[in-house]
Amino acid sequence: MKKISFIVLFCCSASLFAQQKTMDFEKYDPVSTLKVPEHIVTKAKFPFIDVHNHQWNLSEQAIPGLLTDMDKLNMAVMVNLSGGNGSRLEEMTKSIRSKSPKRFIVFANIDFKGIGEAGWTANAVNQLETDVKNGANGLKIFKNLGFSVTDKDGKRVAIDDSRLDAIWEKCGALKIPVLIHTADPKPFWDPVDKHNERWLELVTHPRRKREANDPEPWEQLIAEQHRMFKKHPSTIFIAAHFGWYPNDLGKLGSLLNEMPNMMIEFGAVIAELGRQPRAAKHFFEKYQNRIMFGKDSWVPEEYTTYFRVLETEDEYFPYHKKYHAFWRMYGMGLPDAILKKIYYKNALRIIPNIDKTLFPD
């Protein structure tokens, strides 16, 4: 009888185990038994400027719906980094002036095709000047510079290539900032094995994997960016995604000390800050004049994660994308004076033509 019971129990257990084996890691989301206070913040405490957003469609038809969602979040100003250049940018800024001139800021983009051809640099500078006259208030550089931009001979163009110097100098002269995304998280270059924190992300998004020759080592790309910052001290550069050092705030602090023309924003890296709340809060206190609010992708419901990390002292809550951050986070509970700088004061200081009447002080 005991032998039969054991067999039945074993078979039942084996069947249950077989069923559960079909559940992948990303679907495994156990309900925490931890009972701690929760503060779900769906609206920022103060009006804020999102300095890292992407809207390919800012037509007169699209703007009213965006404004509705922005108001729910208390987003006073959206900085659209995907303005393009030429006629496309001009059409976008006309739509904004027509529908909501105070709520949107547009950054221009450079067309890198043809670098090295006669007159390319001068033409790029002239186009930038025209774009600023047509309403651009900054320049956004995508990660294709350093990754895939090539010159007329098919050679990779380094981020600090001298043929681009006149563009960065012109930004300084026009008093517009350059928000630049260089490289990607360092683990994208590391082996996809049990030691890689980004294992799940790389397995589910294999196109994000990089190698030392695809296109270059991570360290080289970051070094190119920093050399470019140092070559142009009169130009303000905003390093996107905390310059890919949100997991090494000591190093990031030394870079900010070294380069006074460097600002940072935390688009897509709030999960790194939320898992080190004490260190992150100390960093925000020390560098409160150098940090701006950025989100990156336009998914309104995800802003809650950002507000919660910045404003509350909540404990052990999840990020909104498990493949991106499988760990739990904690709030920093920043004081109002620092929140105001992060949410809007620092952006007002470096991005021209934002209407200051939208903010309390």
Buried (B, 14 or more C-beta within 10 A) or exposed (E): EEEEEEEEEEEEEEEEEEEEEEEEEBEEEEEEEEEEEEEEBEEBBBBBBBBBBBBEEBBEEBBEEBBEBBEEBBBBBBBBBBBBBEEBBBBBBEBBEEBBEEBBBBBBBBEBEEBBEEEBBEEBBEBBBBBBEBBBBBBBBBBEBBBEBBBEEEEBBBBBBEBBBBBBBBBBEBBBBBBBBBBBBBBBBBEBEEEBBBBBBBBBEEEEBBEEEEBBBBEBBBBBBBEBBEBBEEBBBBBBBBBBBBBBBEEBBEBBEEBEBBBBBBBBBBBBBBBBBEEBBBBBEEBBEBBBBBBBEBEBEBBBBBBBBBBBBBBEBBBBBBBBBBEBBBBBBBEEEBBBBBBBBBBBEBBBEBEEEBBEE
